[in-house]
Amino acid sequence: MRLEEVYKDAAAQGARIFAWDIGFADAATIEMGGQYGIFIDFRRCRTVADFGWRLAHEVSHCATGCTHRLSSPYDLIEKHEYKANRRQIETYLPLEKLRQAVALGYREPWQMAEYFGIPQEGVERALHYWQDIRQQKLD
């Protein structure tokens, strides 16, 4: 995943990105009148890959329209997070890219994380989504 790709996606969604010490989260997206603000606490991002993956998730909230009040019921929050995670994976780590990595010999999540330039937890989430939820084979 290239950071440039995520920034272009954010621009296409009309989202503005701000560095902000949120306090309660690593990143958050706010929607107001159809405009989106993405706030990221850079101190919580360990690497550029970590930053890019968090930003991709927040951009996915914008693309799916899945934002909610902080006081929303837990089930609504989880539903919105699931939709944003699904869009993030399908957009930035689609099945074909994973299959190409496997064909090149990348088998372990840490290897794929280095190859794609995203955190290992992002690869693990994508593998779970494609293999366990969508029942797709990588090879």
PyMOL commands that place a pseudoatom at each C-alpha (Angstrom):
pseudoatom trace, name=CA, resn=MET, resi=1, chain=A, elem=C, hetatm=0, pos=[0.000, 0.000, 0.000]
pseudoatom trace, name=CA, resn=ARG, resi=2, chain=A, elem=C, hetatm=0, pos=[1.355, 3.379, -0.946]
pseudoatom trace, name=CA, resn=LEU, resi=3, chain=A, elem=C, hetatm=0, pos=[0.659, 6.372, 1.275]
pseudoatom trace, name=CA, resn=GLU, resi=4, chain=A, elem=C, hetatm=0, pos=[0.113, 8.476, -1.843]
pseudoatom trace, name=CA, resn=GLU, resi=5, chain=A, elem=C, hetatm=0, pos=[-2.799, 6.183, -2.757]
pseudoatom trace, name=CA, resn=VAL, resi=6, chain=A, elem=C, hetatm=0, pos=[-4.417, 6.782, 0.641]
pseudoatom trace, name=CA, resn=TYR, resi=7, chain=A, elem=C, hetatm=0, pos=[-3.988, 10.559, 0.384]
pseudoatom trace, name=CA, resn=LYS, resi=8, chain=A, elem=C, hetatm=0, pos=[-5.604, 10.518, -3.077]
pseudoatom trace, name=CA, resn=ASP, resi=9, chain=A, elem=C, hetatm=0, pos=[-8.474, 8.475, -1.678]
pseudoatom trace, name=CA, resn=ALA, resi=10, chain=A, elem=C, hetatm=0, pos=[-8.884, 10.984, 1.177]
pseudoatom trace, name=CA, resn=ALA, resi=11, chain=A, elem=C, hetatm=0, pos=[-8.976, 13.836, -1.330]
pseudoatom trace, name=CA, resn=ALA, resi=12, chain=A, elem=C, hetatm=0, pos=[-11.563, 11.984, -3.414]
pseudoatom trace, name=CA, resn=GLN, resi=13, chain=A, elem=C, hetatm=0, pos=[-13.706, 11.674, -0.280]
pseudoatom trace, name=CA, resn=GLY, resi=14, chain=A, elem=C, hetatm=0, pos=[-13.281, 15.375, 0.424]
pseudoatom trace, name=CA, resn=ALA, resi=15, chain=A, elem=C, hetatm=0, pos=[-11.624, 14.613, 3.746]
pseudoatom trace, name=CA, resn=ARG, resi=16, chain=A, elem=C, hetatm=0, pos=[-9.200, 16.963, 5.461]
pseudoatom trace, name=CA, resn=ILE, resi=17, chain=A, elem=C, hetatm=0, pos=[-6.457, 15.448, 7.602]
pseudoatom trace, name=CA, resn=PHE, resi=18, chain=A, elem=C, hetatm=0, pos=[-5.302, 16.957, 10.882]
pseudoatom trace, name=CA, resn=ALA, resi=19, chain=A, elem=C, hetatm=0, pos=[-2.560, 16.042, 13.350]
pseudoatom trace, name=CA, resn=TRP, resi=20, chain=A, elem=C, hetatm=0, pos=[-4.220, 16.138, 16.759]
pseudoatom trace, name=CA, resn=ASP, resi=21, chain=A, elem=C, hetatm=0, pos=[-3.738, 14.737, 20.241]
pseudoatom trace, name=CA, resn=ILE, resi=22, chain=A, elem=C, hetatm=0, pos=[-7.127, 13.063, 20.520]
pseudoatom trace, name=CA, resn=GLY, resi=23, chain=A, elem=C, hetatm=0, pos=[-6.540, 11.562, 23.925]
pseudoatom trace, name=CA, resn=PHE, resi=24, chain=A, elem=C, hetatm=0, pos=[-9.093, 8.751, 23.713]
pseudoatom trace, name=CA, resn=ALA, resi=25, chain=A, elem=C, hetatm=0, pos=[-8.049, 7.167, 20.398]
pseudoatom trace, name=CA, resn=ASP, resi=26, chain=A, elem=C, hetatm=0, pos=[-5.264, 6.855, 17.838]
pseudoatom trace, name=CA, resn=ALA, resi=27, chain=A, elem=C, hetatm=0, pos=[-7.440, 8.396, 15.143]
pseudoatom trace, name=CA, resn=ALA, resi=28, chain=A, elem=C, hetatm=0, pos=[-10.995, 9.577, 14.632]
pseudoatom trace, name=CA, resn=THR, resi=29, chain=A, elem=C, hetatm=0, pos=[-13.180, 10.833, 11.821]
pseudoatom trace, name=CA, resn=ILE, resi=30, chain=A, elem=C, hetatm=0, pos=[-15.788, 13.530, 12.207]
pseudoatom trace, name=CA, resn=GLU, resi=31, chain=A, elem=C, hetatm=0, pos=[-18.542, 14.237, 9.706]
pseudoatom trace, name=CA, resn=MET, resi=32, chain=A, elem=C, hetatm=0, pos=[-20.362, 17.533, 9.672]
pseudoatom trace, name=CA, resn=GLY, resi=33, chain=A, elem=C, hetatm=0, pos=[-22.639, 18.621, 6.867]
pseudoatom trace, name=CA, resn=GLY, resi=34, chain=A, elem=C, hetatm=0, pos=[-21.211, 16.071, 4.467]
pseudoatom trace, name=CA, resn=GLN, resi=35, chain=A, elem=C, hetatm=0, pos=[-17.621, 17.201, 5.124]
pseudoatom trace, name=CA, resn=TYR, resi=36, chain=A, elem=C, hetatm=0, pos=[-15.090, 14.921, 6.821]
pseudoatom trace, name=CA, resn=GLY, resi=37, chain=A, elem=C, hetatm=0, pos=[-12.227, 15.694, 9.141]
pseudoatom trace, name=CA, resn=ILE, resi=38, chain=A, elem=C, hetatm=0, pos=[-9.728, 12.965, 9.949]
pseudoatom trace, name=CA, resn=PHE, resi=39, chain=A, elem=C, hetatm=0, pos=[-7.767, 13.494, 13.142]
pseudoatom trace, name=CA, resn=ILE, resi=40, chain=A, elem=C, hetatm=0, pos=[-4.678, 11.379, 13.779]
pseudoatom trace, name=CA, resn=ASP, resi=41, chain=A, elem=C, hetatm=0, pos=[-2.522, 11.368, 16.887]
pseudoatom trace, name=CA, resn=PHE, resi=42, chain=A, elem=C, hetatm=0, pos=[0.939, 11.072, 15.334]
pseudoatom trace, name=CA, resn=ARG, resi=43, chain=A, elem=C, hetatm=0, pos=[2.510, 10.263, 18.699]
pseudoatom trace, name=CA, resn=ARG, resi=44, chain=A, elem=C, hetatm=0, pos=[0.631, 6.962, 18.676]
pseudoatom trace, name=CA, resn=CYS, resi=45, chain=A, elem=C, hetatm=0, pos=[1.872, 5.976, 15.205]
pseudoatom trace, name=CA, resn=ARG, resi=46, chain=A, elem=C, hetatm=0, pos=[5.057, 3.956, 15.566]
pseudoatom trace, name=CA, resn=THR, resi=47, chain=A, elem=C, hetatm=0, pos=[5.972, 3.909, 11.860]
pseudoatom trace, name=CA, resn=VAL, resi=48, chain=A, elem=C, hetatm=0, pos=[4.943, 5.427, 8.546]
pseudoatom trace, name=CA, resn=ALA, resi=49, chain=A, elem=C, hetatm=0, pos=[3.283, 2.087, 7.728]
pseudoatom trace, name=CA, resn=ASP, resi=50, chain=A, elem=C, hetatm=0, pos=[1.276, 2.313, 10.950]
pseudoatom trace, name=CA, resn=PHE, resi=51, chain=A, elem=C, hetatm=0, pos=[0.215, 5.871, 10.099]
pseudoatom trace, name=CA, resn=GLY, resi=52, chain=A, elem=C, hetatm=0, pos=[-0.804, 4.890, 6.567]
pseudoatom trace, name=CA, resn=TRP, resi=53, chain=A, elem=C, hetatm=0, pos=[-2.885, 1.930, 7.726]
pseudoatom trace, name=CA, resn=ARG, resi=54, chain=A, elem=C, hetatm=0, pos=[-4.681, 4.035, 10.370]
pseudoatom trace, name=CA, resn=LEU, resi=55, chain=A, elem=C, hetatm=0, pos=[-5.330, 6.735, 7.795]
pseudoatom trace, name=CA, resn=ALA, resi=56, chain=A, elem=C, hetatm=0, pos=[-6.678, 4.132, 5.348]
pseudoatom trace, name=CA, resn=HIS, resi=57, chain=A, elem=C, hetatm=0, pos=[-9.150, 2.997, 8.022]
pseudoatom trace, name=CA, resn=GLU, resi=58, chain=A, elem=C, hetatm=0, pos=[-10.351, 6.533, 8.679]
pseudoatom trace, name=CA, resn=VAL, resi=59, chain=A, elem=C, hetatm=0, pos=[-10.681, 7.259, 4.953]
pseudoatom trace, name=CA, resn=SER, resi=60, chain=A, elem=C, hetatm=0, pos=[-12.795, 4.112, 4.757]
pseudoatom trace, name=CA, resn=HIS, resi=61, chain=A, elem=C, hetatm=0, pos=[-15.144, 5.605, 7.360]
pseudoatom trace, name=CA, resn=CYS, resi=62, chain=A, elem=C, hetatm=0, pos=[-15.579, 8.565, 4.998]
pseudoatom trace, name=CA, resn=ALA, resi=63, chain=A, elem=C, hetatm=0, pos=[-16.090, 6.377, 1.926]
pseudoatom trace, name=CA, resn=THR, resi=64, chain=A, elem=C, hetatm=0, pos=[-18.725, 4.215, 3.611]
pseudoatom trace, name=CA, resn=GLY, resi=65, chain=A, elem=C, hetatm=0, pos=[-20.407, 7.082, 5.458]
pseudoatom trace, name=CA, resn=CYS, resi=66, chain=A, elem=C, hetatm=0, pos=[-20.041, 5.066, 8.650]
pseudoatom trace, name=CA, resn=THR, resi=67, chain=A, elem=C, hetatm=0, pos=[-19.614, 7.696, 11.310]
pseudoatom trace, name=CA, resn=HIS, resi=68, chain=A, elem=C, hetatm=0, pos=[-21.510, 7.883, 14.579]
pseudoatom trace, name=CA, resn=ARG, resi=69, chain=A, elem=C, hetatm=0, pos=[-21.813, 9.822, 17.812]
pseudoatom trace, name=CA, resn=LEU, resi=70, chain=A, elem=C, hetatm=0, pos=[-19.447, 8.866, 20.596]
pseudoatom trace, name=CA, resn=SER, resi=71, chain=A, elem=C, hetatm=0, pos=[-22.506, 8.055, 22.681]
pseudoatom trace, name=CA, resn=SER, resi=72, chain=A, elem=C, hetatm=0, pos=[-23.900, 5.651, 20.056]
pseudoatom trace, name=CA, resn=PRO, resi=73, chain=A, elem=C, hetatm=0, pos=[-24.855, 2.137, 21.118]
pseudoatom trace, name=CA, resn=TYR, resi=74, chain=A, elem=C, hetatm=0, pos=[-22.020, -0.363, 21.049]
pseudoatom trace, name=CA, resn=ASP, resi=75, chain=A, elem=C, hetatm=0, pos=[-23.666, -2.487, 18.336]
pseudoatom trace, name=CA, resn=LEU, resi=76, chain=A, elem=C, hetatm=0, pos=[-23.889, 0.507, 15.970]
pseudoatom trace, name=CA, resn=ILE, resi=77, chain=A, elem=C, hetatm=0, pos=[-20.249, 1.417, 16.614]
pseudoatom trace, name=CA, resn=GLU, resi=78, chain=A, elem=C, hetatm=0, pos=[-19.168, -2.175, 15.916]
pseudoatom trace, name=CA, resn=LYS, resi=79, chain=A, elem=C, hetatm=0, pos=[-21.248, -2.258, 12.723]
pseudoatom trace, name=CA, resn=HIS, resi=80, chain=A, elem=C, hetatm=0, pos=[-19.578, 0.937, 11.494]
pseudoatom trace, name=CA, resn=GLU, resi=81, chain=A, elem=C, hetatm=0, pos=[-16.113, -0.319, 12.425]
pseudoatom trace, name=CA, resn=TYR, resi=82, chain=A, elem=C, hetatm=0, pos=[-16.758, -3.579, 10.578]
pseudoatom trace, name=CA, resn=LYS, resi=83, chain=A, elem=C, hetatm=0, pos=[-17.836, -1.725, 7.423]
pseudoatom trace, name=CA, resn=ALA, resi=84, chain=A, elem=C, hetatm=0, pos=[-14.793, 0.549, 7.570]
pseudoatom trace, name=CA, resn=ASN, resi=85, chain=A, elem=C, hetatm=0, pos=[-12.465, -2.427, 8.155]
pseudoatom trace, name=CA, resn=ARG, resi=86, chain=A, elem=C, hetatm=0, pos=[-14.032, -4.328, 5.266]
pseudoatom trace, name=CA, resn=ARG, resi=87, chain=A, elem=C, hetatm=0, pos=[-13.676, -1.391, 2.888]
pseudoatom trace, name=CA, resn=GLN, resi=88, chain=A, elem=C, hetatm=0, pos=[-10.110, -0.767, 4.066]
pseudoatom trace, name=CA, resn=ILE, resi=89, chain=A, elem=C, hetatm=0, pos=[-9.122, -4.363, 3.338]
pseudoatom trace, name=CA, resn=GLU, resi=90, chain=A, elem=C, hetatm=0, pos=[-10.974, -4.646, 0.034]
pseudoatom trace, name=CA, resn=THR, resi=91, chain=A, elem=C, hetatm=0, pos=[-9.464, -1.361, -1.178]
pseudoatom trace, name=CA, resn=TYR, resi=92, chain=A, elem=C, hetatm=0, pos=[-5.899, -1.481, 0.113]
pseudoatom trace, name=CA, resn=LEU, resi=93, chain=A, elem=C, hetatm=0, pos=[-5.212, -5.208, 0.526]
pseudoatom trace, name=CA, resn=PRO, resi=94, chain=A, elem=C, hetatm=0, pos=[-7.483, -6.967, -1.969]
pseudoatom trace, name=CA, resn=LEU, resi=95, chain=A, elem=C, hetatm=0, pos=[-7.407, -10.699, -2.472]
pseudoatom trace, name=CA, resn=GLU, resi=96, chain=A, elem=C, hetatm=0, pos=[-5.445, -10.482, -5.728]
pseudoatom trace, name=CA, resn=LYS, resi=97, chain=A, elem=C, hetatm=0, pos=[-2.615, -8.552, -4.050]
pseudoatom trace, name=CA, resn=LEU, resi=98, chain=A, elem=C, hetatm=0, pos=[-2.403, -11.185, -1.329]
pseudoatom trace, name=CA, resn=ARG, resi=99, chain=A, elem=C, hetatm=0, pos=[-2.372, -13.944, -3.930]
pseudoatom trace, name=CA, resn=GLN, resi=100, chain=A, elem=C, hetatm=0, pos=[0.431, -12.189, -5.800]
pseudoatom trace, name=CA, resn=ALA, resi=101, chain=A, elem=C, hetatm=0, pos=[2.464, -11.932, -2.587]
pseudoatom trace, name=CA, resn=VAL, resi=102, chain=A, elem=C, hetatm=0, pos=[1.979, -15.647, -1.900]
pseudoatom trace, name=CA, resn=ALA, resi=103, chain=A, elem=C, hetatm=0, pos=[3.040, -16.459, -5.483]
pseudoatom trace, name=CA, resn=LEU, resi=104, chain=A, elem=C, hetatm=0, pos=[6.217, -14.448, -4.857]
pseudoatom trace, name=CA, resn=GLY, resi=105, chain=A, elem=C, hetatm=0, pos=[6.971, -16.567, -1.777]
pseudoatom trace, name=CA, resn=TYR, resi=106, chain=A, elem=C, hetatm=0, pos=[5.648, -14.337, 1.002]
pseudoatom trace, name=CA, resn=ARG, resi=107, chain=A, elem=C, hetatm=0, pos=[3.860, -16.686, 3.388]
pseudoatom trace, name=CA, resn=GLU, resi=108, chain=A, elem=C, hetatm=0, pos=[4.180, -15.233, 6.879]
pseudoatom trace, name=CA, resn=PRO, resi=109, chain=A, elem=C, hetatm=0, pos=[2.190, -12.184, 8.012]
pseudoatom trace, name=CA, resn=TRP, resi=110, chain=A, elem=C, hetatm=0, pos=[5.375, -10.336, 8.999]
pseudoatom trace, name=CA, resn=GLN, resi=111, chain=A, elem=C, hetatm=0, pos=[6.818, -10.909, 5.515]
pseudoatom trace, name=CA, resn=MET, resi=112, chain=A, elem=C, hetatm=0, pos=[3.643, -9.647, 3.871]
pseudoatom trace, name=CA, resn=ALA, resi=113, chain=A, elem=C, hetatm=0, pos=[3.599, -6.639, 6.193]
pseudoatom trace, name=CA, resn=GLU, resi=114, chain=A, elem=C, hetatm=0, pos=[7.084, -5.660, 5.049]
pseudoatom trace, name=CA, resn=TYR, resi=115, chain=A, elem=C, hetatm=0, pos=[6.198, -6.336, 1.411]
pseudoatom trace, name=CA, resn=PHE, resi=116, chain=A, elem=C, hetatm=0, pos=[3.006, -4.235, 1.497]
pseudoatom trace, name=CA, resn=GLY, resi=117, chain=A, elem=C, hetatm=0, pos=[4.316, -1.554, 3.861]
pseudoatom trace, name=CA, resn=ILE, resi=118, chain=A, elem=C, hetatm=0, pos=[1.546, -1.955, 6.414]
pseudoatom trace, name=CA, resn=PRO, resi=119, chain=A, elem=C, hetatm=0, pos=[1.533, -3.151, 10.039]
pseudoatom trace, name=CA, resn=GLN, resi=120, chain=A, elem=C, hetatm=0, pos=[1.464, -6.898, 10.656]
pseudoatom trace, name=CA, resn=GLU, resi=121, chain=A, elem=C, hetatm=0, pos=[-1.892, -6.584, 12.439]
pseudoatom trace, name=CA, resn=GLY, resi=122, chain=A, elem=C, hetatm=0, pos=[-3.345, -5.176, 9.197]
pseudoatom trace, name=CA, resn=VAL, resi=123, chain=A, elem=C, hetatm=0, pos=[-2.148, -8.215, 7.245]
pseudoatom trace, name=CA, resn=GLU, resi=124, chain=A, elem=C, hetatm=0, pos=[-3.490, -10.535, 9.934]
pseudoatom trace, name=CA, resn=ARG, resi=125, chain=A, elem=C, hetatm=0, pos=[-6.883, -8.810, 9.824]
pseudoatom trace, name=CA, resn=ALA, resi=126, chain=A, elem=C, hetatm=0, pos=[-6.925, -9.049, 6.017]
pseudoatom trace, name=CA, resn=LEU, resi=127, chain=A, elem=C, hetatm=0, pos=[-5.970, -12.733, 6.081]
pseudoatom trace, name=CA, resn=HIS, resi=128, chain=A, elem=C, hetatm=0, pos=[-8.750, -13.421, 8.589]
pseudoatom trace, name=CA, resn=TYR, resi=129, chain=A, elem=C, hetatm=0, pos=[-11.232, -11.516, 6.438]
pseudoatom trace, name=CA, resn=TRP, resi=130, chain=A, elem=C, hetatm=0, pos=[-10.340, -13.212, 3.158]
pseudoatom trace, name=CA, resn=GLN, resi=131, chain=A, elem=C, hetatm=0, pos=[-9.700, -16.742, 4.424]
pseudoatom trace, name=CA, resn=ASP, resi=132, chain=A, elem=C, hetatm=0, pos=[-12.066, -17.146, 7.378]
pseudoatom trace, name=CA, resn=ILE, resi=133, chain=A, elem=C, hetatm=0, pos=[-14.949, -14.791, 6.628]
pseudoatom trace, name=CA, resn=ARG, resi=134, chain=A, elem=C, hetatm=0, pos=[-14.994, -14.781, 2.808]
pseudoatom trace, name=CA, resn=GLN, resi=135, chain=A, elem=C, hetatm=0, pos=[-13.686, -18.378, 2.568]
pseudoatom trace, name=CA, resn=GLN, resi=136, chain=A, elem=C, hetatm=0, pos=[-11.149, -17.544, -0.161]
pseudoatom trace, name=CA, resn=LYS, resi=137, chain=A, elem=C, hetatm=0, pos=[-7.940, -19.454, -0.781]
pseudoatom trace, name=CA, resn=LEU, resi=138, chain=A, elem=C, hetatm=0, pos=[-4.693, -17.556, -1.311]
pseudoatom trace, name=CA, resn=ASP, resi=139, chain=A, elem=C, hetatm=0, pos=[-2.949, -20.144, -3.456]
for i in range(1, 139): cmd.bond("trace and resi %d" % i, "trace and resi %d" % (i + 1))
show_as sticks, trace
zoom trace
